[in-house]
Amino acid sequence: MKNTAFKKEVLKKAKALIQSRIDDLEEQIARLENTKVLTQADSVDLVYKSQNEANHEISNKLAATLNEATRNLTRLELIEISGSSSEKVEPEAVVITNQGIFFVSVHTGSFEVDGKEVMGISTKSPIFQKMMDMEKGDSFRLRDIAYTIEELF
């Protein structure tokens, strides 16, 4: 697979992964909202109240995670893949190292493209901070692991 086609597939898979997370989070929030504990005859029982408060707190945490995932998907939606190749490690680059393949965009975790494992990393990640502005052939160390940039596009 050529570099541009590979990068387009990386972007497509990253979007699908984030969308799947969004769908899961929305489902979890809906399930929590539908499981409010009802009290008998409007009496206020502390057990019921505590469970409802716990559900509400969990729902709020999930909503914050959902907001972040939605922002990440929006960032990915703004990326346009062109045929031009990157000379330096920068946002939106695919960076192939001796230790793995990285897509500089948003944190996605790892996913597979064309039989190869790709890791979506954010521009705030320590590995991006180390390799930012490096070129093909450059090396760096992170957490006692030696990386060499073999290709980037």
Backbone as JSON, one array per atom type, in Angstrom:
{
  "sequence": "MKNTAFKKEVLKKAKALIQSRIDDLEEQIARLENTKVLTQADSVDLVYKSQNEANHEISNKLAATLNEATRNLTRLELIEISGSSSEKVEPEAVVITNQGIFFVSVHTGSFEVDGKEVMGISTKSPIFQKMMDMEKGDSFRLRDIAYTIEELF",
  "N": [[0.86, -1.18, 0.0], [0.61, 2.17, -0.89], [2.11, 5.19, 0.48], [0.29, 7.45, 0.73], [-2.22, 6.24, 0.44], [-2.09, 4.45, 2.58], [-1.96, 6.25, 4.71], [-4.44, 7.51, 4.47], [-6.09, 5.35, 5.08], [-5.27, 4.9, 7.7], [-6.23, 7.25, 8.93], [-8.98, 6.89, 8.47], [-9.49, 4.54, 9.98], [-8.78, 5.46, 12.54], [-10.74, 7.41, 12.96], [-13.02, 5.75, 12.95], [-12.52, 4.21, 15.22], [-12.61, 6.13, 17.29], [-15.27, 7.0, 16.92], [-16.62, 4.67, 17.58], [-16.02, 4.54, 20.31], [-17.38, 6.83, 21.15], [-20.04, 6.06, 20.6], [-20.28, 3.89, 22.4], [-19.94, 5.22, 24.87], [-22.16, 6.96, 24.84], [-24.2, 5.08, 24.95], [-23.71, 3.9, 27.47], [-24.2, 6.11, 29.16], [-26.91, 6.6, 28.62], [-27.99, 4.21, 29.57], [-27.38, 4.43, 32.31], [-28.94, 6.66, 32.96], [-31.43, 5.6, 32.63], [-31.67, 3.85, 34.69], [-32.41, 4.84, 37.13], [-32.98, 4.67, 40.56], [-36.03, 4.0, 41.97], [-37.96, 5.27, 44.63], [-40.13, 3.97, 47.21], [-43.44, 5.01, 47.48], [-42.79, 7.74, 47.43], [-41.11, 8.14, 49.58], [-38.1, 9.18, 51.13], [-35.42, 7.43, 50.96], [-32.25, 6.8, 52.16], [-30.54, 4.92, 50.97], [-31.54, 4.56, 48.37], [-31.31, 7.19, 47.48], [-28.54, 7.57, 47.65], [-27.65, 5.71, 45.72], [-28.75, 6.81, 43.39], [-27.37, 9.25, 43.36], [-24.77, 8.3, 43.03], [-25.0, 7.11, 40.5], [-25.5, 9.42, 39.02], [-23.09, 10.8, 39.37], [-21.29, 9.06, 38.1], [-22.35, 9.18, 35.54], [-21.81, 11.86, 34.92], [-18.99, 11.79, 34.8], [-18.64, 10.05, 32.65], [-19.81, 11.64, 30.7], [-17.96, 13.72, 30.5], [-15.78, 12.33, 29.45], [-16.96, 11.56, 27.06], [-17.28, 14.08, 25.87], [-14.58, 14.75, 25.4], [-13.87, 12.71, 23.61], [-15.55, 13.37, 21.49], [-14.48, 15.86, 20.78], [-11.97, 14.95, 19.91], [-12.72, 13.4, 17.69], [-13.71, 15.44, 16.07], [-11.33, 16.85, 15.6], [-9.98, 14.92, 14.07], [-11.68, 14.8, 11.88], [-11.1, 17.17, 10.62], [-8.7, 16.79, 9.37], [-6.97, 16.64, 6.35], [-5.84, 14.54, 3.91], [-3.11, 14.71, 1.87], [-1.12, 14.21, -1.1], [1.43, 14.95, -0.56], [4.57, 14.57, 1.1], [5.79, 14.38, 4.45], [8.58, 16.11, 5.73], [9.6, 16.47, 8.21], [8.87, 15.37, 11.55], [5.68, 16.05, 12.48], [2.42, 17.39, 13.44], [-0.24, 15.33, 12.26], [1.32, 13.6, 10.83], [2.42, 10.37, 9.71], [4.53, 8.28, 11.34], [7.08, 6.09, 11.0], [8.87, 3.97, 12.95], [11.64, 2.06, 14.28], [10.49, 0.84, 16.39], [7.77, 0.86, 16.09], [4.69, 2.09, 14.54], [3.45, 5.34, 14.33], [0.73, 7.63, 14.5], [0.41, 10.92, 14.37], [-1.85, 12.73, 15.92], [-4.5, 12.47, 17.57], [-4.88, 10.9, 20.76], [-5.49, 7.56, 20.39], [-5.02, 5.0, 21.1], [-3.99, 1.7, 20.08], [-4.4, 0.38, 16.76], [-5.18, -1.63, 13.88], [-3.87, -1.5, 10.59], [-3.77, -2.53, 7.35], [-2.55, -4.91, 8.17], [-0.65, -4.01, 9.94], [0.31, -2.68, 13.09], [-0.78, 0.36, 14.39], [-0.29, 3.28, 16.29], [-2.2, 5.8, 17.58], [-1.23, 8.96, 18.5], [-1.15, 11.82, 20.64], [-0.4, 15.32, 20.21], [0.52, 16.23, 22.56], [1.73, 14.18, 23.8], [4.46, 12.43, 25.39], [6.15, 11.02, 23.62], [5.75, 12.23, 21.13], [6.65, 14.79, 21.75], [9.35, 14.26, 22.06], [10.14, 13.42, 19.47], [9.38, 15.46, 17.8], [9.83, 17.56, 15.02], [11.97, 16.08, 14.13], [13.78, 14.2, 11.6], [13.75, 11.74, 8.93], [15.8, 9.0, 9.71], [16.81, 10.11, 12.03], [17.42, 9.63, 15.57], [16.21, 8.83, 18.88], [15.74, 8.6, 22.46], [13.43, 7.23, 24.73], [12.18, 6.59, 27.83], [14.14, 4.58, 28.28], [14.12, 3.26, 25.85], [15.27, 2.88, 22.6], [14.67, 4.7, 19.71], [14.44, 4.87, 16.2], [13.8, 6.87, 13.46], [12.42, 5.63, 10.68], [10.87, 6.11, 8.46], [8.69, 8.68, 7.27], [5.6, 10.29, 6.62]],
  "CA": [[0.0, 0.0, 0.0], [1.42, 3.39, -0.97], [2.05, 6.03, 1.68], [-0.92, 8.25, 0.81], [-3.34, 5.32, 0.68], [-1.93, 3.95, 3.94], [-2.31, 7.34, 5.63], [-5.9, 7.67, 4.4], [-6.67, 4.23, 5.82], [-4.99, 5.18, 9.12], [-7.19, 8.26, 9.36], [-10.31, 6.26, 8.46], [-9.57, 3.62, 11.13], [-8.75, 6.27, 13.76], [-12.09, 7.99, 13.09], [-13.95, 4.68, 13.3], [-12.24, 3.84, 16.6], [-13.16, 7.19, 18.16], [-16.73, 6.96, 16.8], [-17.07, 3.52, 18.36], [-15.96, 4.96, 21.72], [-18.49, 7.76, 21.37], [-21.27, 5.27, 20.64], [-20.28, 3.14, 23.66], [-20.16, 6.16, 25.97], [-23.55, 7.41, 24.8], [-25.01, 3.95, 25.41], [-23.53, 3.78, 28.92], [-24.88, 7.23, 29.8], [-28.35, 6.36, 28.5], [-28.32, 3.1, 30.47], [-27.37, 4.96, 33.67], [-30.08, 7.55, 33.15], [-32.65, 4.79, 32.67], [-31.66, 2.95, 35.85], [-32.6, 5.58, 38.38], [-33.67, 3.86, 41.56], [-37.26, 4.64, 42.42], [-38.29, 5.03, 46.03], [-41.51, 3.57, 47.42], [-44.38, 6.01, 48.02], [-42.1, 9.02, 47.55], [-40.3, 8.28, 50.79], [-36.7, 9.42, 50.79], [-34.58, 6.45, 51.61], [-30.85, 7.16, 51.9], [-29.93, 3.95, 50.07], [-31.97, 4.92, 47.02], [-30.74, 8.49, 47.16], [-27.11, 7.36, 47.43], [-27.46, 5.04, 44.43], [-29.03, 7.79, 42.33], [-26.26, 10.2, 43.33], [-23.63, 7.59, 42.45], [-25.26, 7.01, 39.06], [-25.35, 10.76, 38.46], [-21.65, 11.1, 39.36], [-20.69, 8.25, 37.03], [-22.84, 9.74, 34.29], [-21.06, 13.1, 34.67], [-17.63, 11.42, 34.38], [-18.76, 9.52, 31.29], [-20.1, 12.77, 29.82], [-16.69, 14.43, 30.28], [-15.03, 11.47, 28.52], [-17.66, 11.68, 25.78], [-16.93, 15.38, 25.29], [-13.21, 14.66, 24.9], [-13.9, 11.85, 22.42], [-16.19, 14.15, 20.42], [-13.47, 16.83, 20.33], [-10.97, 14.2, 19.15], [-13.29, 13.07, 16.38], [-13.75, 16.69, 15.3], [-9.96, 17.1, 15.13], [-9.69, 13.98, 12.99], [-12.5, 15.17, 10.72], [-10.49, 18.33, 9.98], [-7.46, 16.4, 8.69], [-7.06, 16.34, 4.92], [-4.65, 13.82, 3.47], [-2.65, 15.07, 0.52], [-0.06, 13.35, -1.59], [2.76, 15.44, -0.18], [5.22, 13.82, 2.17], [6.37, 15.2, 5.51], [10.04, 16.07, 5.86], [9.85, 16.45, 9.64], [7.77, 14.87, 12.37], [4.76, 17.14, 12.78], [1.05, 16.91, 13.55], [-0.86, 14.67, 11.12], [2.28, 12.73, 10.15], [2.6, 8.97, 10.06], [5.96, 8.13, 11.63], [7.46, 4.69, 11.13], [10.13, 3.82, 13.67], [12.04, 0.67, 14.52], [9.68, 0.34, 17.51], [6.35, 0.88, 15.77], [4.15, 3.12, 13.66], [2.69, 6.33, 15.09], [-0.04, 8.62, 13.76], [0.37, 12.1, 15.24], [-3.16, 13.37, 15.77], [-5.1, 12.41, 18.9], [-4.65, 9.6, 21.38], [-6.52, 6.58, 20.06], [-4.61, 3.64, 21.39], [-3.49, 1.06, 18.86], [-5.35, -0.23, 15.83], [-4.48, -2.29, 12.78], [-4.07, -1.04, 9.22], [-3.01, -3.33, 6.39], [-1.76, -5.9, 8.89], [0.37, -3.35, 10.77], [-0.22, -1.99, 14.25], [-0.55, 1.8, 14.39], [-0.67, 3.91, 17.55], [-2.55, 7.21, 17.48], [-0.67, 9.72, 19.62], [-1.48, 13.24, 20.68], [0.74, 16.23, 20.13], [0.96, 16.48, 23.93], [2.34, 12.96, 24.32], [5.92, 12.5, 25.56], [6.89, 10.52, 22.45], [5.73, 13.27, 20.1], [7.53, 15.88, 22.2], [10.74, 13.84, 21.8], [10.47, 13.29, 18.05], [8.92, 16.62, 17.05], [10.78, 18.22, 14.11], [13.04, 15.18, 13.68], [13.69, 13.77, 10.21], [14.07, 10.34, 8.65], [17.16, 8.65, 10.11], [17.11, 10.61, 13.37], [17.17, 8.71, 16.67], [15.98, 9.41, 20.2], [15.45, 7.63, 23.51], [12.32, 7.55, 25.62], [12.0, 5.51, 28.82], [15.16, 3.56, 28.01], [13.9, 2.59, 24.57], [15.88, 3.62, 21.49], [13.83, 4.8, 18.52], [15.02, 5.46, 14.98], [12.75, 7.18, 12.49], [12.76, 4.95, 9.43], [10.12, 6.74, 7.37], [7.58, 9.51, 7.7], [4.81, 10.86, 5.54]],
  "C": [[0.9, 1.23, 0.0], [1.16, 4.28, 0.24], [0.75, 6.82, 1.81], [-2.13, 7.37, 1.1], [-3.28, 4.78, 2.1], [-2.38, 5.02, 4.94], [-3.81, 7.59, 5.63], [-6.6, 6.56, 5.18], [-6.43, 4.39, 7.32], [-6.01, 6.18, 9.66], [-8.6, 7.67, 9.45], [-10.49, 5.36, 9.68], [-9.57, 4.39, 12.45], [-10.12, 6.9, 14.01], [-13.09, 6.93, 13.55], [-13.77, 4.25, 14.77], [-12.83, 4.86, 17.57], [-14.69, 7.18, 18.1], [-17.3, 5.79, 17.6], [-17.05, 3.84, 19.86], [-17.11, 5.89, 22.05], [-19.8, 7.0, 21.5], [-21.39, 4.5, 21.96], [-20.58, 4.05, 24.85], [-21.61, 6.65, 26.01], [-24.5, 6.32, 25.3], [-24.91, 3.79, 26.93], [-24.26, 4.89, 29.67], [-26.39, 7.02, 29.76], [-28.79, 5.26, 29.46], [-28.35, 3.59, 31.92], [-28.59, 5.85, 33.94], [-31.39, 6.78, 33.24], [-32.71, 3.85, 33.87], [-31.75, 3.72, 37.16], [-33.42, 4.72, 39.33], [-34.87, 4.64, 42.06], [-37.53, 4.3, 43.88], [-39.76, 4.67, 46.15], [-42.29, 4.71, 48.06], [-43.7, 7.33, 48.33], [-41.33, 9.21, 48.85], [-38.84, 8.4, 50.38], [-35.85, 8.46, 51.61], [-33.13, 6.74, 51.21], [-30.17, 6.19, 50.94], [-30.27, 4.3, 48.63], [-31.33, 6.23, 46.56], [-29.24, 8.35, 46.85], [-26.84, 6.71, 46.08], [-27.71, 6.0, 43.27], [-27.9, 8.82, 42.22], [-25.02, 9.56, 42.71], [-23.8, 7.46, 40.94], [-25.06, 8.36, 38.37], [-23.87, 11.13, 38.34], [-20.95, 10.33, 38.23], [-21.09, 8.8, 35.67], [-22.09, 11.02, 33.93], [-19.64, 12.8, 34.2], [-17.64, 10.87, 32.96], [-19.01, 10.65, 30.29], [-18.83, 13.57, 29.52], [-15.82, 13.64, 29.3], [-15.64, 11.54, 27.13], [-17.32, 13.0, 25.1], [-15.53, 15.37, 24.7], [-13.15, 13.82, 23.62], [-14.52, 12.6, 21.24], [-15.22, 15.21, 19.88], [-12.39, 16.14, 19.49], [-11.48, 13.83, 17.77], [-13.35, 14.31, 15.49], [-12.37, 17.03, 14.76], [-9.61, 16.18, 13.96], [-10.45, 14.33, 11.72], [-11.88, 16.35, 9.95], [-9.22, 17.99, 9.19], [-7.75, 16.05, 7.24], [-5.75, 15.71, 4.49], [-4.32, 14.23, 2.04], [-1.54, 14.12, 0.12], [1.32, 13.78, -1.18], [3.27, 14.7, 1.03], [5.81, 14.79, 3.19], [7.89, 15.03, 5.53], [10.45, 15.95, 7.32], [8.64, 15.89, 10.36], [6.95, 16.07, 12.82], [3.36, 16.58, 12.95], [0.55, 16.4, 12.2], [0.09, 13.77, 10.34], [2.12, 11.28, 10.61], [4.11, 8.78, 10.19], [6.24, 6.64, 11.86], [8.83, 4.64, 11.79], [10.47, 2.33, 13.77], [11.22, 0.04, 15.63], [8.18, 0.33, 17.23], [5.97, 2.04, 14.88], [3.26, 4.03, 14.5], [1.98, 7.28, 14.14], [-0.22, 9.8, 14.7], [-0.94, 12.85, 14.98], [-3.79, 13.51, 17.15], [-4.8, 11.02, 19.46], [-5.81, 8.67, 21.03], [-6.23, 5.21, 20.64], [-4.18, 3.01, 20.08], [-4.64, 0.47, 18.05], [-4.56, -0.76, 14.65], [-4.87, -1.7, 11.43], [-3.17, -1.87, 8.31], [-2.07, -4.31, 7.09], [-0.69, -5.33, 9.8], [-0.31, -2.62, 11.92], [0.2, -0.52, 14.22], [-1.04, 2.35, 15.74], [-0.97, 5.38, 17.28], [-2.05, 7.94, 18.71], [-1.04, 11.2, 19.51], [-0.21, 14.08, 20.58], [1.26, 16.6, 21.52], [1.68, 15.28, 24.53], [3.86, 13.11, 24.42], [6.68, 12.03, 24.31], [6.88, 11.55, 21.33], [6.66, 14.41, 20.49], [9.0, 15.54, 21.94], [11.08, 13.87, 20.31], [10.03, 14.47, 17.19], [10.07, 17.27, 16.28], [11.96, 17.34, 13.71], [12.76, 14.73, 12.25], [14.0, 12.28, 10.11], [15.54, 10.08, 8.97], [17.55, 9.14, 11.49], [16.73, 9.57, 14.43], [16.92, 9.48, 17.96], [15.7, 8.28, 21.18], [14.29, 8.15, 24.35], [12.11, 6.35, 26.53], [12.9, 4.31, 28.52], [14.92, 2.73, 26.76], [14.47, 3.48, 23.47], [14.97, 3.54, 20.28], [14.65, 5.39, 17.38], [13.87, 5.67, 14.0], [13.17, 6.62, 11.14], [12.06, 5.59, 8.23], [9.06, 7.63, 7.97], [6.89, 10.14, 6.48], [3.53, 11.45, 6.09]]
}
